[in-house]
Amino acid sequence: MRNVYFVQVDVSACLGAQNAYLPYTAGILAATAWTSRTVKQHFLLKEFIFLRESIFDVVSRMEDPAIVAFSNYCWNTEYNKALAQAVKKAFPDCLVIFGGHNVPDDFSYLEAYPYIDVLAHGEGEDTLRILFEAIALRQDLNDVPNISFRNAGGTYTRTETVCQRTLEYPSPYLDGWFDGILRDHPEITFNAILETSRGCPNRCAYCDWGLLKAKVRLFPLERIKAEIRWMAEHKIAFVWGADANFGMFSRDLEIADALVEAKETTGFPERMRMNYAKNNYENVFAIVKKFKACEFDRIGATLSFQSMSPVVLENIGRTNRDLEFYKNLLTKYNTEGMKTYSELILGLPGETYESFIAGIGKLFEIGQHFVFEVYGCILLPNAAMGQKDFVEKFGIRTVQSEIIRPHFQNRAFDVPEYNTIVVETASMPREMWVRATAFYYLAKAFHGNGLLRAFAVYLYIHSGVPYERFYDGILDYFEENPELFPAKLYSEIKRHADEQSLGQINRKLIFDPCGDVVWDDHEYTVLHILEQPERFYADMLPYLRRFGIPEDVFGDLLAYQKAIMRRPLDEAHTVSLSYDVHGFLRDCYVNDVHPLRERRHRLTLRDSNVQKNWPDFGKYVIWYGRMGWSSYKDDVTYEDAACDGAACSE
């Protein structure tokens, strides 16, 4: 019997971690390989290495490994390289196999890293089983599909590409492959991956999901339900849905019901996150409604755009529905009090600074005022955008940027991990990429978290000021007045983006009152502003007055904006207003647009869940609150003549 080790570590799953993912990919590969009698007769699986331990400790406890197989993605590739090199040095005869999304479909890894012996390309279950059998029986590796390997003479061979057609694979959960991990690590709260289907019908250039050249395939429904029951029984805290398009199939409603039933009867899984279908909005709406009822998913439905530019969409092979469709859909979600989440990508081919900020403005116009994200474009080695001809055609320039995990303790890993991010294209010079990055961080802080949302909405509806013009003007205002408190925050965020664009150290942003915790740039900005709100609004007054808002309206907007924001130990504020600012915004959020109406009243705004300190506020409002849904006080009471002197809650 020859010893085998599988390696699948997450960037945050270090030794001593309180939470960690079970190594699902490694588990299903092993479970499939060991269905072979030949593999069972010749190999013994010694360990799943899933914690980010020191390289020395891992190698020291290995027992004469014959094979070490590594699962690679951007969050663990550098660690895998370092561990593989150490394994090869300690055990020269050990066969080192690299597979996963971060392994290029060529010989480059074999050429660059002599300690790697075999590359597995694409989906790996069948490939690895056949490879293990060939090694056991000392057969020619040329007959193993989907691999590249180094020949004895120093040349390389790439074998035939064969697509996996079915998903008739054993479950690592149900077959007990993780029982040892759970038994040996009672101190860890485990998360898990739930895969109900595989494949994607789309062919977006920035993504490698749809390039596996295999149609969307389904795992058996009874297996999925059994895995959900297993996760509940084993107190899995968080489940990440691995599907590209959950909700695409009618049976996904049944899967959602199984998840809800598990949570309601056992309390587990506590939370989950899905990648929702891009086109079957009826199913997705129904699923999100089910999850909302039991507080399963903090973020809600995904309404992704990636770009609002027709030029960009054509370049990346993507199509979106018209904006009126999304506006109606957002209205439906918001009317039901259901969360939606939209995302854009910065750095796509054909995007300009103007089209990018206009895209964010369009999100606000159609009603996505709360939860939106902008991701830097990561160049994946097996995506169309990662290919040489595509890069040259669109003038793409990239840098290596260290992956920083927000919301974790400020600790450095022995082996940093990196993303290859796009920082310049033919249509967006590096300097404009830096400004675009600063723009979206401030847009998320000022609009998504609501620091200036009341002013932006009023100016858009009453004066036709485009949202992007309002927020882009703030950047100019800060450039003109660098001594201002918020301008200094902007300068810090912009400098951070500039450093990233040059491939320099990716600094970690720490807000001291929350302890030694890393924050995203926009969260860092919001926390600093909420620490000194009066100073922030005083510094913003000259800019806000440029728009000629009538003085009585201006005063109401400012009073409401100050009072509505949540802060630690801030239970309630009462303001006297001449205009119904709250009703105006509430209606706007469901696309019931009308002018600001006069209404003389007293408005009391209470926080129903006051946080007692900055660390809890940062965790539950800024992080868990996810860009705006928890930023505002949530218990609002009117007192005016229309209520006959009594308090009216709305």
C-alpha positions as CSV (number, residue, x, y, z in Angstrom):
1,M,0.0,0.0,0.0
2,R,1.4,3.4,-1.1
3,N,0.5,6.6,0.8
4,V,-1.5,9.4,-0.7
5,Y,-2.1,12.9,0.6
6,F,-4.6,15.5,-0.8
7,V,-4.1,19.2,-0.2
8,Q,-6.8,21.8,-0.3
9,V,-6.4,24.7,2.0
10,D,-8.3,28.0,2.1
11,V,-6.4,31.3,2.6
12,S,-8.2,31.9,6.0
13,A,-8.2,28.3,7.3
14,C,-4.9,28.5,9.3
15,L,-4.0,26.5,12.3
16,G,-6.0,27.7,15.2
17,A,-8.8,29.0,13.0
18,Q,-12.3,29.0,14.5
19,N,-13.9,28.3,11.2
20,A,-12.8,26.3,8.2
21,Y,-14.3,24.7,5.0
22,L,-14.3,21.0,4.7
23,P,-12.1,20.2,1.6
24,Y,-15.0,19.3,-0.7
25,T,-13.0,19.2,-4.0
26,A,-10.3,16.9,-2.5
27,G,-13.0,14.8,-0.9
28,I,-15.0,14.1,-4.1
29,L,-11.8,13.4,-6.0
30,A,-10.7,10.9,-3.4
31,A,-14.2,9.4,-3.0
32,T,-14.3,8.8,-6.8
33,A,-10.7,7.4,-7.1
34,W,-11.4,4.9,-4.3
35,T,-14.4,3.4,-6.1
36,S,-11.7,1.6,-8.2
37,R,-10.7,-1.8,-6.9
38,T,-7.2,-1.2,-8.3
39,V,-6.8,2.1,-6.3
40,K,-8.1,0.4,-3.1
41,Q,-5.5,-2.4,-3.5
42,H,-2.5,-0.1,-4.1
43,F,-3.1,3.2,-2.3
44,L,-3.9,4.4,1.2
45,L,-5.3,7.9,1.8
46,K,-3.3,9.1,4.7
47,E,-4.7,12.7,5.2
48,F,-6.6,15.6,3.8
49,I,-4.4,18.7,4.4
50,F,-6.9,21.5,4.8
51,L,-5.5,23.9,7.3
52,R,-2.9,26.5,6.4
53,E,-0.2,25.0,8.6
54,S,3.6,25.7,8.4
55,I,5.2,23.9,5.5
56,F,7.8,22.3,7.9
57,D,5.1,20.8,10.1
58,V,3.1,19.3,7.2
59,V,6.2,17.7,5.6
60,S,7.5,16.5,8.9
61,R,4.4,14.4,9.6
62,M,4.2,12.9,6.1
63,E,4.9,9.2,5.9
64,D,6.7,8.2,2.7
65,P,4.2,9.8,0.4
66,A,3.8,8.2,-3.1
67,I,1.4,10.8,-4.4
68,V,0.5,14.3,-3.1
69,A,-2.4,15.9,-5.1
70,F,-3.0,19.6,-4.8
71,S,-6.3,21.5,-5.6
72,N,-5.4,25.0,-6.8
73,Y,-7.3,28.2,-6.8
74,C,-6.1,31.8,-6.4
75,W,-6.4,31.6,-2.6
76,N,-4.0,28.7,-2.2
77,T,-1.7,28.3,-5.2
78,E,1.4,30.0,-3.7
79,Y,1.1,27.9,-0.6
80,N,0.7,24.8,-2.7
81,K,3.8,25.6,-4.7
82,A,5.8,26.1,-1.5
83,L,4.5,22.9,0.0
84,A,5.1,20.9,-3.2
85,Q,8.7,22.1,-3.5
86,A,9.3,21.0,0.1
87,V,7.7,17.7,-0.4
88,K,9.8,17.0,-3.5
89,K,12.9,17.9,-1.6
90,A,12.1,15.6,1.2
91,F,10.7,12.8,-0.9
92,P,12.2,13.0,-4.4
93,D,10.3,9.9,-5.7
94,C,6.9,11.3,-4.7
95,L,4.6,12.1,-7.6
96,V,3.3,15.7,-7.3
97,I,0.0,16.4,-9.1
98,F,-1.5,19.9,-9.6
99,G,-5.1,20.4,-10.7
100,G,-7.8,23.0,-10.3
101,H,-8.9,26.3,-11.8
102,N,-5.5,28.0,-11.4
103,V,-3.6,25.4,-13.4
104,P,-3.1,26.7,-17.0
105,D,-4.1,24.5,-19.9
106,D,-0.5,24.3,-21.2
107,F,3.0,23.3,-20.1
108,S,3.9,26.5,-18.3
109,Y,3.6,25.1,-14.8
110,L,5.8,22.1,-15.7
111,E,8.3,24.4,-17.3
112,A,8.4,26.8,-14.4
113,Y,8.2,24.4,-11.5
114,P,10.3,21.3,-11.8
115,Y,8.9,19.9,-8.6
116,I,5.5,19.4,-10.3
117,D,5.2,16.1,-12.2
118,V,1.6,16.0,-13.6
119,L,-1.0,18.6,-14.4
120,A,-4.7,17.6,-14.3
121,H,-6.8,19.9,-16.6
122,G,-10.5,20.5,-16.2
123,E,-12.8,18.5,-14.1
124,G,-10.8,15.9,-12.2
125,E,-12.9,13.0,-10.9
126,D,-12.5,10.6,-13.8
127,T,-9.1,11.9,-14.7
128,L,-7.6,11.3,-11.3
129,R,-9.2,7.8,-10.9
130,I,-7.7,6.7,-14.3
131,L,-4.4,8.3,-13.4
132,F,-4.1,6.5,-10.1
133,E,-4.9,3.2,-11.8
134,A,-2.3,3.8,-14.4
135,I,0.3,4.6,-11.7
136,A,-0.6,1.6,-9.7
137,L,-0.3,-0.7,-12.7
138,R,2.7,1.1,-14.1
139,Q,0.9,1.8,-17.4
140,D,1.6,4.5,-20.0
141,L,0.4,7.9,-18.9
142,N,-0.4,8.7,-22.5
143,D,-3.7,6.8,-22.1
144,V,-4.8,9.0,-19.2
145,P,-7.1,11.8,-20.5
146,N,-6.8,15.5,-19.6
147,I,-3.3,15.6,-18.2
148,S,0.1,17.1,-19.0
149,F,3.3,15.5,-17.8
150,R,7.1,15.6,-18.0
151,N,8.7,12.9,-20.0
152,A,12.0,11.3,-19.1
153,G,13.9,13.2,-21.8
154,G,12.7,16.6,-20.6
155,T,9.9,17.0,-23.1
156,Y,6.2,17.4,-22.3
157,T,3.1,15.5,-23.3
158,R,-0.5,16.8,-23.3
159,T,-3.0,13.9,-23.6
160,E,-6.4,13.8,-25.2
161,T,-9.1,16.1,-23.8
162,V,-12.2,14.2,-22.7
163,C,-15.2,15.9,-21.1
164,Q,-17.0,14.3,-18.1
165,R,-20.5,13.7,-19.1
166,T,-22.3,12.7,-15.9
167,L,-22.1,13.4,-12.2
168,E,-22.5,9.9,-10.9
169,Y,-19.9,10.3,-8.3
170,P,-19.9,9.3,-4.6
171,S,-20.5,12.0,-1.9
172,P,-17.5,12.7,0.4
173,Y,-20.0,13.7,3.0
174,L,-22.3,10.7,3.0
175,D,-19.5,8.2,2.5
176,G,-17.6,9.3,5.6
177,W,-14.5,10.8,4.0
178,F,-14.6,13.8,6.4
179,D,-15.5,11.9,9.6
180,G,-11.9,11.9,10.7
181,I,-11.6,15.7,10.2
182,L,-14.7,16.4,12.3
183,R,-13.6,14.0,15.0
184,D,-10.1,15.4,15.2
185,H,-11.0,19.1,15.2
186,P,-13.9,19.7,17.7
187,E,-12.6,23.2,18.2
188,I,-13.4,24.2,14.6
189,T,-16.8,25.4,13.3
190,F,-17.0,23.9,9.9
191,N,-18.4,25.3,6.6
192,A,-19.3,23.2,3.6
193,I,-19.8,23.3,-0.2
194,L,-23.1,22.2,-1.6
195,E,-22.9,21.3,-5.3
196,T,-26.2,20.5,-7.0
197,S,-25.2,21.0,-10.6
198,R,-22.1,21.7,-12.6
199,G,-21.4,23.7,-15.7
200,C,-22.7,27.0,-17.1
201,P,-24.4,27.8,-20.4
202,N,-22.8,31.2,-20.6
203,R,-19.5,32.0,-22.1
204,C,-18.4,35.2,-20.4
205,A,-14.8,36.1,-21.3
206,Y,-13.7,36.9,-17.8
207,C,-14.9,33.5,-16.4
208,D,-13.7,29.9,-17.0
209,W,-16.9,28.3,-15.7
210,G,-18.5,28.0,-19.1
211,L,-15.4,26.9,-20.9
212,L,-15.3,23.3,-19.6
213,K,-17.0,22.3,-22.9
214,A,-19.6,20.2,-21.0
215,K,-23.3,20.9,-20.7
216,V,-24.9,21.7,-17.4
217,R,-25.3,18.4,-15.5
218,L,-27.3,17.6,-12.4
219,F,-26.3,15.7,-9.2
220,P,-29.0,13.2,-8.2
221,L,-31.7,15.0,-6.1
222,E,-31.9,12.4,-3.4
223,R,-28.1,12.6,-2.9
224,I,-28.4,16.4,-2.5
225,K,-31.2,16.1,0.1
226,A,-29.1,13.5,2.0
227,E,-26.1,15.9,2.0
228,I,-28.3,18.7,3.4
229,R,-29.5,16.4,6.2
230,W,-25.8,15.4,6.8
231,M,-24.8,19.1,7.1
232,A,-27.6,19.7,9.5
233,E,-26.7,16.7,11.6
234,H,-23.1,17.7,11.7
235,K,-23.9,21.3,12.6
236,I,-22.4,22.9,9.5
237,A,-22.5,26.7,10.1
238,F,-22.3,28.1,6.6
239,V,-23.0,26.5,3.2
240,W,-21.6,27.9,0.0
241,G,-23.6,26.9,-3.1
242,A,-21.1,25.9,-5.8
243,D,-23.7,26.1,-8.7
244,A,-23.2,28.7,-11.3
245,N,-26.9,29.3,-11.7
246,F,-29.0,28.1,-8.8
247,G,-32.6,28.5,-9.7
248,M,-32.2,27.5,-13.3
249,F,-34.1,24.3,-12.8
250,S,-37.6,23.8,-11.2
251,R,-36.1,21.2,-8.9
252,D,-34.0,24.0,-7.2
253,L,-37.2,25.1,-5.4
254,E,-37.4,21.6,-3.9
255,I,-33.7,21.9,-2.8
256,A,-34.4,25.3,-1.3
257,D,-37.3,23.7,0.7
258,A,-34.9,21.0,2.0
259,L,-32.4,23.6,3.1
260,V,-35.1,25.6,4.9
261,E,-36.6,22.5,6.6
262,A,-33.1,21.6,7.8
263,K,-32.5,25.0,9.3
264,E,-36.0,25.3,10.9
265,T,-35.8,21.8,12.5
266,T,-32.2,21.7,13.6
267,G,-30.9,25.3,13.4
268,F,-28.3,24.2,10.8
269,P,-27.0,25.3,8.4
270,E,-27.2,28.7,10.0
271,R,-26.6,30.6,6.8
272,M,-25.9,30.0,3.1
273,R,-25.0,31.8,0.0
274,M,-25.9,30.9,-3.6
275,N,-24.9,32.0,-7.1
276,Y,-28.3,32.6,-8.6
277,A,-29.5,32.0,-12.2
278,K,-29.2,34.9,-14.6
279,N,-32.4,34.3,-16.5
280,N,-35.0,32.3,-14.4
281,Y,-36.0,35.2,-12.3
282,E,-39.3,33.6,-11.2
283,N,-37.6,30.7,-9.6
284,V,-34.9,32.9,-8.0
285,F,-37.6,35.2,-6.5
286,A,-39.4,32.3,-5.0
287,I,-36.2,30.8,-3.5
288,V,-35.0,34.1,-2.1
289,K,-38.5,34.6,-0.5
290,K,-38.2,31.2,1.2
291,F,-34.7,32.0,2.5
292,K,-35.8,35.4,3.7
293,A,-38.5,33.9,5.9
294,C,-35.9,32.0,7.9
295,E,-33.1,34.6,7.7
296,F,-30.9,32.2,5.7
297,D,-29.2,34.5,3.2
298,R,-28.0,37.9,4.4
299,I,-27.3,39.2,0.8
300,G,-30.3,38.0,-1.2
301,A,-30.9,37.6,-4.9
302,T,-28.0,38.4,-7.3
303,L,-28.9,40.7,-10.1
304,S,-25.5,40.9,-11.8
305,F,-24.6,43.2,-14.6
306,Q,-20.7,43.2,-14.7
307,S,-21.0,46.3,-17.0
308,M,-23.7,48.6,-18.2
309,S,-21.8,49.4,-21.4
310,P,-23.0,47.7,-24.7
311,V,-19.5,47.9,-26.0
312,V,-18.1,46.0,-23.0
313,L,-20.9,43.4,-23.0
314,E,-20.1,42.7,-26.7
315,N,-16.4,42.4,-25.9
316,I,-17.0,39.9,-23.1
317,G,-19.7,37.8,-24.8
318,R,-22.4,38.7,-22.4
319,T,-26.0,40.0,-22.7
320,N,-28.2,41.7,-20.1
321,R,-31.9,42.3,-20.1
322,D,-33.0,45.9,-20.7
323,L,-32.9,48.2,-17.7
324,E,-36.7,48.6,-17.4
325,F,-36.9,44.9,-16.8
326,Y,-34.4,45.1,-13.9
327,K,-36.1,48.2,-12.6
328,N,-39.4,46.3,-12.3
329,L,-37.7,43.3,-10.8
330,L,-36.0,45.5,-8.2
331,T,-39.3,47.1,-7.4
332,K,-40.8,43.7,-6.8
333,Y,-38.0,42.7,-4.5
334,N,-37.9,45.9,-2.6
335,T,-41.6,46.1,-2.1
336,E,-41.5,42.7,-0.5
337,G,-38.6,43.8,1.7
338,M,-36.3,41.3,0.0
339,K,-32.7,42.0,-0.5
340,T,-31.0,42.0,-3.9
341,Y,-27.3,42.3,-4.7
342,S,-25.8,43.7,-7.9
343,E,-22.2,43.6,-9.1
344,L,-20.0,45.3,-11.6
345,I,-16.5,44.5,-12.7
346,L,-13.8,47.1,-13.0
347,G,-11.2,46.6,-15.8
348,L,-13.3,44.9,-18.5
349,P,-12.2,45.5,-22.1
350,G,-13.9,48.6,-23.7
351,E,-14.9,50.2,-20.3
352,T,-13.9,53.8,-19.9
353,Y,-14.0,55.9,-16.7
354,E,-17.1,57.7,-17.9
355,S,-19.0,54.5,-18.9
356,F,-18.0,52.9,-15.6
357,I,-19.3,55.6,-13.3
358,A,-22.4,56.0,-15.5
359,G,-23.0,52.3,-14.9
360,I,-23.0,52.8,-11.1
361,G,-25.4,55.8,-11.7
362,K,-27.7,53.5,-13.7
363,L,-27.8,51.1,-10.8
364,F,-29.1,53.8,-8.5
365,E,-31.6,55.0,-11.2
366,I,-33.3,51.7,-11.4
367,G,-33.6,51.3,-7.7
368,Q,-30.4,49.4,-6.5
369,H,-29.6,51.9,-3.8
370,F,-28.3,49.4,-1.2
371,V,-26.3,46.3,-1.9
372,F,-23.9,46.6,-4.8
373,E,-20.4,45.5,-5.2
374,V,-17.6,46.3,-7.7
375,Y,-14.9,43.7,-8.2
376,G,-11.6,44.2,-9.7
377,C,-11.2,42.1,-12.8
378,I,-9.1,39.0,-12.1
379,L,-7.4,37.5,-15.1
380,L,-7.9,33.7,-14.8
381,P,-5.5,31.5,-16.7
382,N,-8.2,29.4,-18.4
383,A,-10.7,32.2,-19.2
384,A,-10.8,33.7,-22.7
385,M,-9.6,37.0,-21.2
386,G,-6.5,35.3,-20.0
387,Q,-5.3,34.2,-23.4
388,K,-2.5,36.1,-25.1
389,D,-4.4,37.2,-28.2
390,F,-7.3,38.6,-26.1
391,V,-4.8,40.5,-23.8
392,E,-3.0,42.0,-26.8
393,K,-6.2,42.9,-28.6
394,F,-7.6,45.0,-25.7
395,G,-4.3,46.4,-24.3
396,I,-4.7,44.6,-21.0
397,R,-2.1,45.2,-18.4
398,T,-2.1,43.3,-15.0
399,V,-0.2,43.3,-11.7
400,Q,0.0,40.7,-8.9
401,S,-2.0,42.0,-5.9
402,E,-1.8,40.2,-2.6
403,I,-5.2,38.8,-1.5
404,I,-6.3,40.5,1.7
405,R,-9.3,39.0,3.6
406,P,-11.4,41.7,5.2
407,H,-12.9,41.1,8.6
408,F,-10.2,38.8,9.8
409,Q,-7.5,39.5,12.3
410,N,-4.5,41.4,11.0
411,R,-2.1,38.6,10.6
412,A,0.5,37.8,7.9
413,F,0.7,34.4,6.2
414,D,4.1,32.9,5.7
415,V,3.2,32.4,2.0
416,P,1.1,35.3,0.6
417,E,-1.5,34.6,-2.1
418,Y,-2.1,36.8,-5.1
419,N,-4.7,37.7,-7.7
420,T,-3.7,38.8,-11.2
421,I,-5.8,41.9,-11.5
422,V,-6.4,44.1,-14.5
423,V,-5.2,47.7,-13.9
424,E,-5.2,49.1,-17.4
425,T,-6.8,48.5,-20.8
426,A,-6.6,50.3,-24.1
427,S,-9.8,52.2,-23.1
428,M,-8.9,52.9,-19.4
429,P,-5.4,54.1,-18.5
430,R,-4.0,53.2,-15.2
431,E,-4.6,56.6,-13.7
432,M,-8.3,56.4,-14.5
433,W,-8.5,52.9,-13.1
434,V,-7.2,54.4,-9.8
435,R,-9.8,57.2,-9.9
436,A,-12.5,54.7,-10.8
437,T,-11.5,52.5,-7.8
438,A,-11.7,55.5,-5.5
439,F,-15.0,56.5,-7.0
440,Y,-16.7,53.2,-6.3
441,Y,-15.4,53.0,-2.8
442,L,-16.8,56.4,-2.0
443,A,-20.1,55.6,-3.9
444,K,-20.4,52.5,-1.7
445,A,-19.8,54.5,1.4
446,F,-21.8,57.6,0.6
447,H,-24.7,55.9,-1.2
448,G,-24.7,52.2,-0.3
449,N,-24.1,52.9,3.4
450,G,-26.3,56.0,3.1
451,L,-24.1,58.8,4.4
452,L,-25.2,61.2,1.6
453,R,-28.0,59.1,-0.1
454,A,-30.8,61.5,0.9
455,F,-29.1,64.4,-0.9
456,A,-28.2,62.3,-4.0
457,V,-31.8,61.0,-4.4
458,Y,-33.3,64.4,-3.9
459,L,-31.0,66.1,-6.5
460,Y,-31.6,63.3,-9.0
461,I,-35.4,63.5,-8.7
462,H,-35.9,67.3,-8.3
463,S,-33.0,68.7,-10.3
464,G,-32.1,65.8,-12.7
465,V,-28.5,65.7,-11.3
466,P,-27.1,62.3,-12.4
467,Y,-25.9,60.2,-9.6
468,E,-22.5,59.7,-11.1
469,R,-22.1,63.5,-11.5
470,F,-23.0,64.1,-7.9
471,Y,-20.4,61.6,-6.6
472,D,-17.7,62.3,-9.2
473,G,-18.0,66.0,-8.2
474,I,-17.2,65.0,-4.6
475,L,-13.9,63.5,-5.8
476,D,-13.1,66.9,-7.4
477,Y,-14.1,68.7,-4.3
478,F,-11.8,66.6,-2.2
479,E,-8.9,67.2,-4.7
480,E,-9.5,70.9,-4.4
481,N,-9.7,70.9,-0.6
482,P,-7.2,68.2,0.6
483,E,-7.2,69.6,4.2
484,L,-10.8,68.5,4.9
485,F,-11.4,65.4,7.1
486,P,-13.2,63.3,4.4
487,A,-10.7,64.5,1.8
488,K,-7.9,62.9,3.8
489,L,-9.8,59.6,3.9
490,Y,-10.3,59.9,0.1
491,S,-6.6,60.6,-0.3
492,E,-5.7,57.5,1.7
493,I,-8.1,55.3,-0.4
494,K,-6.8,56.7,-3.6
495,R,-3.2,56.1,-2.6
496,H,-4.1,52.5,-1.7
497,A,-5.5,52.0,-5.2
498,D,-2.5,53.7,-6.8
499,E,-0.2,51.3,-4.9
500,Q,-2.2,48.3,-6.0
501,S,-2.1,49.5,-9.6
502,L,1.7,49.5,-9.5
503,G,1.9,46.1,-7.9
504,Q,3.1,47.4,-4.6
505,I,2.3,46.0,-1.2
506,N,-1.5,45.7,-0.6
507,R,-1.8,47.6,2.7
508,K,-4.2,46.4,5.4
509,L,-6.6,49.0,6.6
510,I,-7.3,49.0,10.4
511,F,-9.8,51.1,12.3
512,D,-8.4,51.1,15.8
513,P,-11.7,51.3,17.8
514,C,-12.7,47.9,16.3
515,G,-9.5,46.2,17.3
516,D,-6.9,44.6,15.1
517,V,-9.3,43.7,12.2
518,V,-8.8,44.3,8.5
519,W,-11.5,46.4,6.7
520,D,-12.4,46.9,3.1
521,D,-11.7,50.5,1.9
522,H,-15.3,51.7,1.9
523,E,-15.9,50.1,5.3
524,Y,-12.8,51.8,6.6
525,T,-14.1,55.1,5.3
526,V,-17.6,54.7,6.8
527,L,-16.2,53.7,10.2
528,H,-14.0,56.8,10.4
529,I,-16.8,59.1,9.3
530,L,-19.3,57.7,11.8
531,E,-16.7,58.2,14.5
532,Q,-16.8,62.0,13.7
533,P,-20.1,62.6,11.9
534,E,-20.5,66.3,12.8
535,R,-17.1,67.0,11.3
536,F,-17.9,65.1,8.2
537,Y,-21.2,66.9,7.5
538,A,-19.6,70.2,8.3
539,D,-16.9,69.6,5.8
540,M,-19.4,68.5,3.1
541,L,-21.7,71.6,3.5
542,P,-19.9,73.8,0.9
543,Y,-20.2,71.1,-1.7
544,L,-23.8,70.2,-1.0
545,R,-24.8,73.9,-1.1
546,R,-23.4,74.2,-4.7
547,F,-26.6,72.7,-6.0
548,G,-28.9,75.5,-4.9
549,I,-31.3,73.4,-2.8
550,P,-33.9,75.6,-1.1
551,E,-32.8,76.4,2.4
552,D,-35.7,74.8,4.2
553,V,-35.4,71.6,2.2
554,F,-31.6,71.6,2.7
555,G,-32.1,71.9,6.4
556,D,-34.5,68.9,6.5
557,L,-32.3,66.8,4.3
558,L,-29.3,67.4,6.5
559,A,-31.2,66.9,9.8
560,Y,-32.6,63.6,8.5
561,Q,-29.3,62.4,7.1
562,K,-27.6,63.0,10.4
563,A,-30.4,61.4,12.5
564,I,-31.0,58.3,10.4
565,M,-27.4,56.9,10.6
566,R,-26.7,54.2,13.1
567,R,-23.8,54.5,15.5
568,P,-22.7,52.7,18.6
569,L,-24.8,53.5,21.7
570,D,-27.0,55.8,19.6
571,E,-30.5,54.6,20.4
572,A,-32.8,57.4,19.0
573,H,-33.0,60.9,17.5
574,T,-36.1,63.1,17.1
575,V,-36.1,65.9,14.5
576,S,-38.7,68.4,13.5
577,L,-39.2,68.6,9.8
578,S,-41.2,70.6,7.3
579,Y,-41.0,68.0,4.5
580,D,-41.6,64.2,4.5
581,V,-38.0,63.2,3.7
582,H,-38.5,59.7,5.1
583,G,-41.6,59.0,3.1
584,F,-40.0,60.4,0.0
585,L,-37.0,58.1,0.2
586,R,-39.1,55.1,1.3
587,D,-41.2,55.4,-1.8
588,C,-38.2,56.1,-4.0
589,Y,-36.6,52.8,-2.9
590,V,-39.6,50.9,-4.4
591,N,-39.5,53.2,-7.5
592,D,-42.6,55.1,-6.5
593,V,-41.0,58.4,-7.6
594,H,-42.7,61.7,-6.6
595,P,-41.7,65.2,-5.5
596,L,-40.7,65.8,-1.9
597,R,-44.0,66.7,-0.1
598,E,-44.5,69.3,2.6
599,R,-45.5,67.7,6.0
600,R,-44.8,69.4,9.2
601,H,-44.0,66.7,11.8
602,R,-41.7,65.4,14.4
603,L,-39.8,62.3,13.3
604,T,-38.4,59.9,15.8
605,L,-35.8,57.5,14.5
606,R,-34.8,54.6,16.7
607,D,-32.3,51.8,16.4
608,S,-34.1,48.5,17.4
609,N,-30.7,46.7,18.0
610,V,-28.3,49.2,19.4
611,Q,-24.7,48.0,19.4
612,K,-22.8,48.8,22.6
613,N,-19.3,49.1,21.2
614,W,-17.3,49.6,18.0
615,P,-16.2,46.0,17.5
616,D,-19.8,44.8,17.6
617,F,-21.0,47.7,15.5
618,G,-18.3,46.9,12.9
619,K,-19.2,43.3,12.8
620,Y,-23.0,43.4,12.9
621,V,-23.7,46.7,11.1
622,I,-20.9,47.4,8.7
623,W,-19.9,43.8,7.9
624,Y,-23.1,41.7,8.4
625,G,-25.2,44.7,7.4
626,R,-23.7,44.5,3.9
627,M,-23.6,48.0,2.5
628,G,-26.7,49.8,3.6
629,W,-29.5,47.5,4.7
630,S,-28.4,48.0,8.3
631,S,-26.9,51.4,8.1
632,Y,-30.1,53.3,8.9
633,K,-32.2,53.3,12.1
634,D,-35.1,51.0,11.5
635,D,-37.9,52.1,13.8
636,V,-39.4,55.3,12.5
637,T,-42.3,57.1,14.1
638,Y,-44.2,60.2,12.9
639,E,-46.0,62.7,15.1
640,D,-48.1,65.3,13.3
641,A,-51.6,66.6,12.7
642,A,-52.5,63.7,10.4
643,C,-52.1,61.4,13.3
644,D,-54.3,63.5,15.7
645,G,-51.3,64.1,17.9
646,A,-50.6,60.4,18.3
647,A,-47.5,58.7,17.3
648,C,-47.7,56.9,13.9
649,S,-45.2,54.2,13.0
650,E,-44.2,53.8,9.4
